[in-house]
Amino acid sequence: MTFADLLPDGMTVEELLIAMSSISVLVSVLAVWYTFLHRDATAQRARMIASQRRDMRSTVMGPRRREAHQPSMTIMRSVVEMLKVLRSAQANKVSLKLMRAGWRSKDALVRFFFAKFALPFIFGGIAVLMLYVLDAYAMTETSKAIWALGATLGGAYLPDILVYNAATKRREAIRKCLPDALDLMVICAEAGLSLDATLLRVADEMQKTAPELSDEFSLTGLELGFLPDRRTAMQNLAKRTDLTVLRGMVGTLLQAERYGTPLAQSLRVLSAESREERAMKAEEKAARLPALLTVPMIVFILPPLFIVLIGPAILRTIDALSKM
């Protein structure tokens, strides 16, 4: 079987090269355009926090006027409400996962459930169209069925994978910048600021260096001002981040507020512990490095080394044997 046999019917190798070159040029142009595109992330986060503040104030002080949705969101919401999944027990778990990934808008849950419902049909339909209707690839019936089933399952699990990856990336970013935030909180606490003012001040200082943690602290500061129970606001921070260090910080802050213990001293201890944890994780990665480099060394370094060392001797041996 040659490479030309793997191409769809009616396509030559030259046409494939032209298509790949066109796609490469398009991707390069989009990459250059995206590089020069100026996106003000600070203003976007400020608008989001202001919107959350208005929502909290409306929830606490009175009923809220219904907002107009885009036509696409109206269609998605109609489909999701027809399936009756927004009121299921799974909706709360999914909403928590979306919050941990940084997607807190009210339409995020609707988009997730609509994607879970629509993507299997879209991916499966494309696979059936390519394999059965157009017969683009010469495969057996078993292979076609396996590929169609794999495409359908991929569409079903794609939203979960995207949410999990986004939550993991966000959690890691928060964990890395948390010791610096705790140091700033120590300074603010020693300066006499309250917990609400400390969180908002630290969030303001870390908007550009740590936008994820700044977002969480800003939202917690707003919840401390609007929610009737301050304990609920701090526990919401621990739920959204799902970090051991932040759960310890929340427990420490609640104890300090309940029993009147010195807040600055507790935060200093937490800062030292978080820095030790970050150093231990870095040492753990460094200790894993030799084991990870073993396979690349065997595959990529040892064969060229053997060729350089043994190659001249083999060539001389071949010349000597050919002259005999």
C-alpha positions, 0 to 999 in steps of 0.5 A: 500500500502506497501513500497515494492509496490513503488519499480520498478518491479523486485527490492527488499528492500534488493537490494534497500538498497545495491544500496543506501549504494553503492551510499552513499559510492561513495558520501562520497569518492567523498566528501573526495577527493574534500576536499583534492583537491587543487584548485588555484582560484587565478591563475584561476582568473588571467588567466581569467583576462589576457584573457579578457585583450587580448580580449579587446586589440584585439577588440580595436587594430584590427581584431582577429583570429578565435579560435578553439573550442572543438567538443562539443562546435562546436555541441552546437554552430551549434544547437544554430545558427540553431535556430537563437537565438543568434541574438534575442532581448532575447540574450542581456538580457540573456547575462546580466543575465549570466554576473551577475552570473559571467559567462562571457565567450563567450561560456556561452550564447551558453551553456545556449541556448543549455541547454534551448533547450536540457534539456526539451527533455532529462528530458521528454524522461527519464520520458517517458522511465521510466513511459511508456516504462519500466513501472517502477512505477504503476501509472494511465495514468493521473499521468504518464502524469502529471509527464512527463509534470512536468519533461519537464517543470523542464528541461525547467526552470532549466537553468534559476533557476541555473542562478538566484541562482548563480547571487543572491549568487554572488550579496550577496557576493559582498554586504557583502564585499563592505564596506571593499573594500570602506575603502581600496579605501579611503586609496588608494585615500588619498595616491594619486592613480588614479581611475584605480590604486585604483581599480586594487590595491583593486582588488589585495588586495581582491583576496582571501577574496572577489574573486567576488568583486575583479573580478569586480574591475579588469575588471572595471580597465581594461575597464577604460584603454581600452575603449574610454569612461570611463563613459561606463566602470563605468556604466558596473560595475553597470550593472554587479553587479545590486547593489544599493550601487555600483550604488551610488558608480559609480555615485559618482565616475563619479561626482568626475571625472567630477566636480573635487570633493574630491574622498576620502571624497565621498568614505568615505561617501559611506563606512559609508552608506554601513556599515549602510545598512549592519547593518540594514539588519542584524537587519532585519534578527534578528527581523524576527527570532522570527517569523521564530522560532514559527513553529519549537517551536510548532512542535518540542519543545512543544510536548516533553515538554507536554509529560515530564510534563503531561506524569507522571500524565497520567500514574499515573491516568491510574494505579489508574483507573486500580486498582479500 
